[in-house]
Amino acid sequence: MDKGTFNEKYVDDKIVLTELETAKKVALKIEEIYGADRPKYYINTLGCQQNEADSERIAGLCELMGYEYTDDPTSAKLIFVNTCAIREHAEIRAISVIGEYKHIKDEDPSVVIGVGGCMVTQGHRADKIKRGMPYVNFVFDTGAIYKIPELVQNALSGGKRRFETENDFKIAENIPAVRRDAHKAWLSIMYGCNNFCSYCIVPYVRGRERSRKSDDILKEAKLLIEGGAKDITLLGQNVNSYGKDTGEGVDFADLMRKICRIDGDFRLRFMTSHPKDASDKLIEAMAEEDKIAKHFHLPVQSGSDGILKRMNRHYDVEKYLSIIDKLKSSVKDVSITSDIIVAFPGETEDDFEKTLDLLKYVRYDAVFSFIYSPRVGTPAAKMDGAVPKEVSRERFARLMDVVNPISLERNGRFLGKTLRVLAEEPCKNVEGLLTGRADSPRPIHFPAGADVIGKFVDVKITKAETFSMNGEIIK
């Protein structure tokens, strides 16, 4: 792809700079109104890690505009809901969450409410907000985050409601970000998706694939590491496709190797991968680079070739298993996780049994499984062969009966071993314990003081359970 075409995928730097200047003007207005007592902002983030990364930039713009963070929406003067559309349940929850803030606006009409994320890109959902939620001041899609300062300025000035949902998905660089976690970081390397799996709404709500320039990514990675980040996750709807549109000659494996060359003690992760683009070169990079966590999330979705074809996944079971075999033979003690959709339209009992057979062969460390949920606007929503709900639930239960014992077995392989663990946070369930992760994605709980949070420690595993492990620090 020629350079000119690639540059069209970027928001002009001058436009972004204008928005940042608008943010500073808002800050002056805020100071004029509130003085030293800065008003608060609140962000409710629903959905995936990419939404988390987007919310960090929303937060960066909020603070540039003079707002101060709060985790209590009732004390906020600026409220954001960053929505998800991956399943119908996620959209229903988002609508419910937005509705919860009506009473805040009723009590204080000066509160500004903005709604963004994947859900609002769908016309029927945007219309629902426009017609049924007049207390929402503005709506913006995932390509319009950089416009937040002008949207807030308009709302504060009493302007009409704004709906920035034109699906003009571009990359906007140099937006400030606020990261609440100093030692863990999301790093977006690309946006959108070109795969058009028949069940998936993502290409419609996040646009086509757009890769960031490698120099911009490396610059951000370096700043993160210098700022204390120890665990960095590279994000994209399909990270394996990175670089196909840049003309730089840097693919995903190359990019990871470049990041690994940056000085610092850190661990590199990535998600999500599509099997059709999982190359030998990528597996070799994982095997050879010490800084890359030995964890590969590789969604399979089904173990039936017929269902994979209906899903438009662009691979068959034989191709998928060849990647798995290559991973296991090349990467020592690799942890492999996956996604499974149960009861996709047309799934027969034989199709489902093939999925169970695949699970027993691969023996994943963890599986994230879901009963199929139709998404308006996707081809699968119009397919015949809907699986009855009672059959869906029964198959889901049977799938868990296969998955959970394997997960327990996989965690059990670490018993008695000492793992290098990043201490991440206090354990949510047991006082006096910290929670962290090694290369494996499973949480590890161990007794330690808060002074080791954000540091790598050696932990000997003393107990393995289905969804977690316990251990003790080796001095």
C-alpha positions as CSV (number, residue, x, y, z in Angstrom):
1,M,0.0,0.0,0.0
2,D,1.4,3.4,-0.9
3,K,2.3,5.9,1.7
4,G,-0.4,8.4,0.6
5,T,-3.1,5.9,1.1
6,F,-1.8,4.9,4.5
7,N,-1.6,8.5,5.7
8,E,-5.3,8.9,4.9
9,K,-5.9,6.6,7.9
10,Y,-4.6,9.3,10.3
11,V,-6.4,12.3,11.7
12,D,-4.3,15.3,10.7
13,D,-2.0,16.4,13.5
14,K,-3.2,19.9,13.2
15,I,-6.8,18.8,13.9
16,V,-5.7,16.9,17.0
17,L,-3.6,19.9,18.1
18,T,-6.7,22.1,17.7
19,E,-8.7,19.8,20.0
20,L,-6.0,19.8,22.6
21,E,-6.0,23.6,22.5
22,T,-9.8,23.5,23.0
23,A,-9.2,21.3,26.0
24,K,-7.0,24.0,27.5
25,K,-9.7,26.6,26.8
26,V,-12.2,24.4,28.6
27,A,-9.7,24.2,31.6
28,L,-9.6,28.0,31.8
29,K,-13.4,28.1,31.8
30,I,-13.5,25.4,34.5
31,E,-11.1,27.3,36.6
32,E,-13.2,30.4,36.2
33,I,-16.3,28.6,37.4
34,Y,-14.9,26.4,40.1
35,G,-11.7,28.0,41.2
36,A,-9.2,25.7,42.9
37,D,-12.0,23.1,43.7
38,R,-11.7,21.2,40.5
39,P,-14.9,19.4,39.3
40,K,-14.8,15.6,39.0
41,Y,-15.1,13.2,36.1
42,Y,-16.2,9.6,36.1
43,I,-15.8,6.9,33.4
44,N,-17.7,3.6,33.4
45,T,-15.9,1.3,31.0
46,L,-17.7,-1.8,29.7
47,G,-16.2,-4.5,27.5
48,C,-12.7,-5.4,26.3
49,Q,-9.2,-4.3,26.9
50,Q,-9.4,-2.0,23.8
51,N,-12.2,-0.1,25.6
52,E,-9.9,0.1,28.7
53,A,-7.2,1.7,26.5
54,D,-9.7,4.1,24.9
55,S,-10.9,5.1,28.4
56,E,-7.3,5.9,29.4
57,R,-7.3,8.5,26.6
58,I,-10.7,9.8,27.5
59,A,-9.3,10.3,31.0
60,G,-6.3,12.1,29.6
61,L,-8.5,14.6,27.8
62,C,-10.7,15.0,30.9
63,E,-7.7,16.0,33.0
64,L,-6.3,18.3,30.3
65,M,-9.7,20.0,30.5
66,G,-9.3,20.6,34.2
67,Y,-11.4,17.8,35.7
68,E,-10.3,15.5,38.5
69,Y,-11.0,11.8,38.6
70,T,-13.6,10.2,41.0
71,D,-14.9,6.7,41.3
72,D,-18.2,8.0,42.5
73,P,-20.6,9.1,39.7
74,T,-22.8,11.0,42.1
75,S,-20.0,13.4,42.8
76,A,-19.0,13.9,39.1
77,K,-19.8,16.9,36.9
78,L,-18.7,15.0,33.8
79,I,-19.8,11.3,33.3
80,F,-18.7,9.0,30.5
81,V,-20.1,5.5,29.6
82,N,-17.7,3.6,27.3
83,T,-20.0,0.9,25.8
84,C,-19.5,-2.6,24.4
85,A,-21.4,-4.3,21.6
86,I,-19.8,-7.8,21.5
87,R,-23.0,-9.5,22.7
88,E,-26.6,-8.4,23.2
89,H,-26.2,-8.8,27.0
90,A,-23.4,-6.2,26.9
91,E,-25.6,-3.7,25.0
92,I,-28.6,-4.3,27.4
93,R,-26.3,-3.7,30.3
94,A,-24.9,-0.5,28.7
95,I,-28.4,0.9,28.2
96,S,-29.2,0.1,31.8
97,V,-26.0,1.8,33.1
98,I,-26.7,5.0,31.0
99,G,-30.2,5.0,32.5
100,E,-28.8,4.9,36.0
101,Y,-27.3,8.4,35.6
102,K,-30.6,10.1,34.7
103,H,-31.3,10.8,38.4
104,I,-27.9,12.5,38.7
105,K,-28.7,14.8,35.8
106,D,-32.2,15.4,37.3
107,E,-30.7,16.6,40.6
108,D,-28.0,18.6,38.9
109,P,-28.7,19.7,35.3
110,S,-25.2,21.1,35.0
111,V,-23.8,17.6,34.9
112,V,-22.6,16.6,31.4
113,I,-23.1,13.0,30.2
114,G,-21.3,11.5,27.2
115,V,-21.7,8.0,25.8
116,G,-19.1,6.4,23.5
117,G,-17.7,3.0,22.5
118,C,-18.8,0.3,20.1
119,M,-22.6,0.2,20.9
120,V,-23.3,3.7,19.7
121,T,-22.0,3.1,16.2
122,Q,-25.0,1.0,15.6
123,G,-27.8,3.1,14.3
124,H,-30.6,1.5,16.3
125,R,-28.8,2.0,19.5
126,A,-27.8,5.6,18.7
127,D,-31.4,6.3,17.9
128,K,-32.5,4.9,21.2
129,I,-30.2,7.3,23.0
130,K,-31.3,10.2,20.8
131,R,-35.0,9.7,21.3
132,G,-35.3,8.0,24.7
133,M,-32.4,9.5,26.7
134,P,-32.5,13.3,26.3
135,Y,-30.3,13.7,29.4
136,V,-27.3,12.4,27.4
137,N,-25.4,15.5,26.1
138,F,-23.3,13.9,23.4
139,V,-22.5,10.6,21.7
140,F,-19.2,9.7,20.0
141,D,-18.0,6.5,18.2
142,T,-14.5,4.9,18.7
143,G,-13.1,7.1,15.9
144,A,-14.1,10.4,17.5
145,I,-12.4,10.2,20.9
146,Y,-10.1,13.1,20.0
147,K,-13.2,15.3,19.5
148,I,-14.2,15.1,23.2
149,P,-12.9,18.6,24.1
150,E,-15.2,20.3,21.6
151,L,-18.1,18.1,22.6
152,V,-17.6,19.1,26.3
153,Q,-17.1,22.7,25.4
154,N,-20.4,22.7,23.4
155,A,-22.3,21.0,26.3
156,L,-20.9,23.5,28.8
157,S,-22.0,26.4,26.5
158,G,-25.5,25.1,26.4
159,G,-25.2,23.9,22.8
160,K,-27.4,21.3,21.1
161,R,-26.9,17.6,21.7
162,R,-24.1,16.2,19.4
163,F,-23.9,12.8,17.8
164,E,-20.5,12.1,16.4
165,T,-21.2,8.6,14.9
166,E,-20.2,9.0,11.2
167,N,-18.0,5.9,11.2
168,D,-15.0,7.9,10.0
169,F,-12.5,5.7,11.8
170,K,-9.0,7.0,11.8
171,I,-5.9,7.0,14.0
172,A,-5.4,10.0,16.2
173,E,-1.9,10.2,17.7
174,N,-0.7,12.3,20.6
175,I,-3.9,12.1,22.7
176,P,-2.8,12.2,26.4
177,A,-3.6,9.1,28.5
178,V,-4.1,8.6,32.2
179,R,-3.1,5.1,33.4
180,R,-4.3,4.2,36.9
181,D,-1.9,1.2,37.1
182,A,1.7,2.3,36.9
183,H,3.1,-1.2,36.4
184,K,0.6,-2.7,33.9
185,A,-0.3,-1.1,30.6
186,W,-2.4,-1.5,27.5
187,L,-0.7,-0.5,24.2
188,S,-2.8,-0.3,21.1
189,I,-0.9,-1.1,18.0
190,M,-3.8,-1.2,15.5
191,Y,-7.5,-0.7,15.3
192,G,-10.4,-2.3,13.5
193,C,-10.7,-5.6,11.7
194,N,-10.9,-7.0,8.1
195,N,-12.0,-10.5,8.9
196,F,-15.8,-10.2,8.9
197,C,-16.5,-13.3,10.9
198,S,-20.2,-13.9,10.3
199,Y,-21.1,-13.5,14.0
200,C,-19.0,-10.5,14.8
201,I,-20.0,-6.8,15.0
202,V,-16.5,-5.5,15.4
203,P,-15.7,-4.5,11.7
204,Y,-18.9,-2.6,11.7
205,V,-18.4,-0.7,15.0
206,R,-14.6,-0.2,14.8
207,G,-13.9,0.0,11.1
208,R,-11.3,-1.6,8.9
209,E,-7.8,-2.5,10.1
210,R,-5.5,0.5,10.7
211,S,-2.0,-0.1,11.9
212,R,-0.1,2.6,13.8
213,K,3.4,3.5,12.6
214,S,6.0,1.4,14.3
215,D,8.0,4.4,15.4
216,D,4.9,5.8,17.3
217,I,4.4,2.5,19.0
218,L,8.1,2.2,20.0
219,K,8.0,5.7,21.3
220,E,5.0,5.0,23.5
221,A,6.4,1.7,24.7
222,K,9.7,3.4,25.7
223,L,7.7,6.0,27.7
224,L,5.7,3.3,29.4
225,I,8.8,1.3,30.4
226,E,10.6,4.5,31.6
227,G,7.4,5.2,33.7
228,G,7.6,1.9,35.4
229,A,5.5,-0.4,33.3
230,K,6.4,-4.0,33.9
231,D,3.6,-5.8,32.1
232,I,2.6,-4.4,28.6
233,T,-0.1,-5.9,26.5
234,L,-0.2,-5.1,22.8
235,L,-3.8,-4.6,21.7
236,G,-5.6,-5.1,18.4
237,Q,-8.6,-6.9,17.1
238,N,-6.1,-9.1,15.2
239,V,-2.6,-8.2,16.2
240,N,-1.2,-10.9,13.7
241,S,-2.3,-8.6,10.9
242,Y,-0.2,-5.7,12.1
243,G,1.8,-3.8,9.5
244,K,0.0,-5.1,6.3
245,D,-1.2,-1.6,5.6
246,T,1.8,0.6,6.6
247,G,4.3,-0.1,3.8
248,E,7.1,-0.1,6.4
249,G,8.0,-3.8,6.0
250,V,7.5,-4.3,9.8
251,D,5.1,-7.2,10.7
252,F,3.9,-8.1,14.2
253,A,6.8,-10.4,15.0
254,D,9.3,-7.7,13.9
255,L,7.5,-5.1,16.1
256,M,7.6,-7.3,19.2
257,R,11.4,-8.0,18.7
258,K,11.9,-4.2,18.4
259,I,10.0,-3.6,21.6
260,C,12.1,-6.3,23.3
261,R,15.2,-4.4,22.4
262,I,14.1,-1.5,24.6
263,D,16.1,-1.3,27.9
264,G,14.2,-2.3,31.0
265,D,12.8,-5.2,33.0
266,F,9.4,-5.9,31.6
267,R,7.1,-8.5,30.1
268,L,5.3,-8.3,26.8
269,R,1.9,-9.8,26.1
270,F,-0.5,-9.5,23.2
271,M,-4.1,-10.1,22.2
272,T,-6.1,-11.0,20.2
273,S,-4.7,-13.3,17.5
274,H,-6.5,-14.8,14.5
275,P,-5.3,-18.3,13.5
276,K,-5.3,-17.5,9.8
277,D,-2.4,-15.1,10.4
278,A,-0.5,-16.9,13.2
279,S,2.8,-17.4,11.4
280,D,5.9,-19.5,12.2
281,K,7.8,-16.2,12.4
282,L,5.6,-15.1,15.2
283,I,6.0,-18.4,17.1
284,E,9.8,-18.2,16.7
285,A,9.8,-14.7,18.1
286,M,7.9,-15.9,21.2
287,A,10.3,-18.8,21.6
288,E,13.4,-16.7,21.3
289,E,12.6,-13.5,23.1
290,D,12.8,-13.8,26.9
291,K,10.7,-10.7,27.4
292,I,7.7,-12.1,25.6
293,A,5.3,-14.0,28.0
294,K,4.9,-17.6,27.0
295,H,1.2,-17.3,26.7
296,F,-0.7,-17.5,23.4
297,H,-4.4,-16.7,23.2
298,L,-5.6,-18.3,20.0
299,P,-9.4,-18.3,19.5
300,V,-10.7,-21.4,17.7
301,Q,-14.5,-20.8,18.2
302,S,-15.4,-24.3,17.1
303,G,-13.9,-27.8,16.4
304,S,-16.1,-28.4,13.4
305,D,-15.0,-27.5,9.9
306,G,-18.6,-27.0,8.8
307,I,-19.3,-24.5,11.6
308,L,-15.9,-22.7,11.0
309,K,-17.0,-22.2,7.4
310,R,-20.3,-20.8,8.5
311,M,-18.5,-18.5,10.8
312,N,-16.2,-17.3,8.0
313,R,-13.1,-18.0,10.0
314,H,-10.8,-18.7,7.0
315,Y,-9.1,-21.8,8.5
316,D,-10.0,-25.4,9.2
317,V,-9.3,-27.6,12.2
318,E,-6.3,-29.2,10.6
319,K,-4.7,-25.8,10.0
320,Y,-5.5,-24.7,13.6
321,L,-4.0,-27.8,15.1
322,S,-0.9,-27.4,13.1
323,I,-0.4,-24.0,14.7
324,I,-1.0,-25.6,18.2
325,D,1.5,-28.4,17.5
326,K,4.1,-25.8,16.3
327,L,3.5,-23.7,19.5
328,K,3.9,-26.7,21.8
329,S,7.1,-28.0,20.1
330,S,8.7,-24.5,19.8
331,V,7.8,-22.6,23.0
332,K,8.8,-24.3,26.3
333,D,5.9,-24.7,28.7
334,V,3.6,-22.4,26.7
335,S,0.2,-21.6,28.1
336,I,-2.5,-21.6,25.5
337,T,-6.0,-20.2,25.9
338,S,-8.9,-19.9,23.5
339,D,-12.5,-18.7,22.9
340,I,-15.4,-21.1,22.1
341,I,-18.8,-20.2,20.8
342,V,-21.4,-22.8,21.8
343,A,-24.6,-23.3,19.8
344,F,-23.8,-21.3,16.7
345,P,-26.6,-21.5,14.1
346,G,-26.6,-24.9,12.5
347,E,-24.4,-26.6,15.1
348,T,-25.4,-30.2,15.4
349,E,-24.6,-32.7,18.1
350,D,-21.8,-34.1,15.9
351,D,-20.4,-30.5,15.5
352,F,-20.4,-30.0,19.2
353,E,-18.7,-33.4,19.9
354,K,-15.9,-32.3,17.5
355,T,-15.4,-29.2,19.6
356,L,-15.1,-31.4,22.7
357,D,-12.6,-33.6,20.9
358,L,-10.5,-30.6,20.0
359,L,-10.5,-29.4,23.6
360,K,-9.3,-32.8,24.8
361,Y,-6.5,-32.8,22.2
362,V,-5.3,-29.2,22.8
363,R,-5.7,-29.1,26.6
364,Y,-6.0,-25.4,27.0
365,D,-4.9,-23.6,30.2
366,A,-8.2,-21.7,30.0
367,V,-11.2,-21.3,27.7
368,F,-13.5,-18.4,27.5
369,S,-16.8,-19.8,26.2
370,F,-20.1,-18.2,25.3
371,I,-23.4,-19.3,24.1
372,Y,-24.0,-17.7,20.7
373,S,-25.7,-14.3,20.8
374,P,-27.0,-12.9,17.5
375,R,-25.8,-9.4,16.6
376,V,-28.1,-7.1,14.5
377,G,-26.3,-6.4,11.2
378,T,-24.2,-9.5,11.0
379,P,-24.7,-12.4,8.5
380,A,-25.1,-15.0,11.3
381,A,-28.1,-13.1,12.7
382,K,-30.1,-14.1,9.5
383,M,-28.9,-17.7,9.4
384,D,-31.3,-20.6,9.9
385,G,-30.6,-23.5,12.2
386,A,-31.0,-21.7,15.6
387,V,-30.2,-24.1,18.5
388,P,-32.9,-24.3,21.2
389,K,-32.0,-22.5,24.4
390,E,-32.3,-25.7,26.5
391,V,-29.8,-27.5,24.1
392,S,-27.5,-24.5,24.2
393,R,-27.4,-24.5,28.0
394,E,-26.9,-28.2,28.2
395,R,-24.0,-28.1,25.7
396,F,-22.4,-25.2,27.6
397,A,-22.5,-27.2,30.8
398,R,-21.0,-30.2,29.1
399,L,-18.2,-28.0,27.7
400,M,-17.4,-26.7,31.1
401,D,-17.3,-30.3,32.4
402,V,-14.5,-30.9,29.9
403,V,-12.7,-27.6,30.2
404,N,-12.4,-27.2,34.0
405,P,-10.6,-30.5,34.8
406,I,-8.1,-29.7,32.1
407,S,-7.5,-26.2,33.5
408,L,-6.9,-27.8,37.0
409,E,-4.5,-30.3,35.5
410,R,-2.6,-27.5,33.6
411,N,-2.3,-25.4,36.7
412,G,-1.1,-28.5,38.6
413,R,2.0,-28.7,36.4
414,F,3.4,-25.7,38.3
415,L,3.1,-27.3,41.8
416,G,6.5,-27.1,43.5
417,K,7.9,-24.9,40.8
418,T,9.2,-21.4,41.4
419,L,7.8,-18.8,39.0
420,R,8.7,-15.2,38.3
421,V,5.5,-13.3,39.2
422,L,4.6,-9.6,38.9
423,A,2.9,-8.6,42.1
424,E,-0.1,-6.7,40.8
425,E,-2.6,-5.8,43.6
426,P,-4.0,-6.9,47.0
427,C,-6.1,-10.1,46.7
428,K,-9.8,-9.2,46.4
429,N,-10.9,-12.1,48.5
430,V,-8.3,-12.8,51.2
431,E,-6.8,-10.1,53.3
432,G,-3.0,-10.3,53.6
433,L,-2.5,-11.8,50.2
434,L,-1.3,-10.2,47.0
435,T,-2.4,-11.3,43.5
436,G,0.0,-11.5,40.5
437,R,0.7,-13.3,37.3
438,A,3.6,-15.2,35.8
439,D,3.7,-16.0,32.1
440,S,0.5,-18.0,32.6
441,P,-2.6,-15.9,32.6
442,R,-4.0,-17.5,35.8
443,P,-3.8,-15.3,38.9
444,I,-1.4,-16.4,41.7
445,H,-2.2,-15.5,45.3
446,F,0.6,-15.2,47.9
447,P,1.3,-13.6,51.3
448,A,3.3,-10.4,51.0
449,G,3.3,-6.7,51.9
450,A,2.1,-3.9,49.7
451,D,5.7,-2.8,49.2
452,V,6.3,-5.4,46.6
453,I,3.4,-4.4,44.4
454,G,4.7,-3.5,41.0
455,K,7.8,-5.7,41.4
456,F,8.8,-9.1,40.1
457,V,9.1,-11.7,42.8
458,D,10.0,-15.4,42.8
459,V,7.0,-17.4,44.0
460,K,6.9,-21.1,44.8
461,I,3.6,-22.7,43.8
462,T,2.1,-24.6,46.8
463,K,-1.5,-25.0,45.6
464,A,-3.3,-25.3,42.3
465,E,-7.0,-24.8,41.7
466,T,-9.1,-24.6,38.6
467,F,-9.0,-20.8,38.2
468,S,-6.0,-19.7,40.3
469,M,-2.9,-20.8,42.2
470,N,-1.4,-20.1,45.6
471,G,2.2,-19.8,46.5
472,E,4.9,-18.2,48.7
473,I,7.7,-15.8,48.0
474,I,11.2,-17.3,47.8
475,K,13.6,-14.9,49.4
